[in-house]
Amino acid sequence: MGSEGVILPRHLVLVPCPYQGHINPMLQLGTILHSRGFSISIIHTQFNAPCPRNHPDFNFIAVPDGLPDHLISSGNIPAILLAVNANCHTPLKDRVAQMMQSEKPNGKVSCIIYDEYMYRAESVAYSLRIPSIMLRTNTVSTFLARDFVLRLIDQGQIPLQGSIMEKPVPEHYPLRYKDLPTTIFKSLNNFVEVVKNVRLVGSSSAVIWNTVDCLENPLLGQVKQQCRVPIFTVGPMHKSAPQLSTSLLKEDYSCIPWLDKQAENSVIYVSLGSVACISEHELAEMAWGLAKCNLPFLWVVRPGLVRGTRNVQQSLPNGFKEGVGERGRIVEWAPQEEVLAHKAVAGFWSHCGWNSAVESIAEGVPLICRPNFADQKVTARYVTHVWRVGMQLEEELERDAVAAAVRRLMVEEEGIEMRERAVELKGRVEIGTRRGGSSFKDLDRLVDMMRSF
Ligand code: UDX
């Protein structure tokens, strides 16, 4: 309460992990909480700093992350995350401690919400006696699969090799050993350290999960029973937050008028997210496969998609663009939520990062899954075997296989059935986010808890 009896907004500090797939849900959460009357500060790294322009109501504060260029360009995510946590701990603590000295009526911080990968923020909150809440931006199935991987590591079974890869993992249907979220990066030690830290809730008062009950029960029930703090499943958050750009790259909106010109349910959208990389040969096979499928396509070819080159557009095979002409549209970065919601889009070829998968599910768009690493393999199996709204392209990327997979999803009976199931699933997810739905109610409970701090 303010001095004149006015209720002042409580001040939250949000600490996102510096990758697109993590920045998006954290900023969506900030937007939702701001609309519920909280004031929001985002404390972020200099590396992959979010753009403040689209969020004038938030206070953005960069802290030095001390990441050397060679580490950033190595793309070694576990090593980068370890360095970010180690290097940002003190500047984060100093910054929040300063806020706690504030004389402004809403200057003091009432809670720190941190991405699970920014786990050192929990110890900052603890040492400053501020409540904290963890945000998990992934699925419950990935969380459980990661736990299982830790057990295998303890038993000395990782790296997995040979025929076991094809076998199902007992108690983790529908995963096979090869779908487990193990590391593709050199050091197993770095991976283990990150994953062990990410598991721990520590002194946090609750966990927010960007998932929705109807997709993840009964696993969710199991995890809720084991967790000593409340879990709030409030996803998919992009459906509860107004569409504000959270992109690190500039979206190319010219694809929307192009989509407007395409027939309803005719376009395949292709994007491998913000981190996944492919070889130049794979890029060429994708290109010729999309040319051969003879259907309209919108393809995100972002800088860095091809290993070892920034100017990826130049890596496209000669004659490809001219050959497909207006039937194909290539952009460096798309306004993905709008694209998936467009009536022309009937399928999504995705790497199955959780944001992409849930954005597709929320629009009733079935998927071709081409996971690259980590959680993407788990999500791909859930898309294909549990929710049954997609199929996985497992074979080597080869133009005929690409063209056949796209046609299977887009025009064949099997794909049409997947689309029907996807539309039905979209309806169930929508119910979750509507007033009275599971995510809506959990959001109310979360807000009540934070108002009580
Ligand atoms: C990473 C990991 O790869 C992923 O597995 C994990 O679940 C989250 O962190 P990323 O690869 O970027 O994320 O995938 P994803 O989770 O799908 O997030 C990408 C985000 O970028 C989505 O919200 C998507 O809408 C957005 N995007 C993608 C665009 O806005 N435009 C594009 O052209 C492509």
Residues whose N, C-alpha, C, O or C-beta is under 5 A from the ligand:
A	BS01	UDX	Q20 G21 H22 N24 S271 L272 G273 S274 V275 A276 V300 W333 A334 P335 Q336 E337 C352 G353 W354 N355 S356 D375 Q376
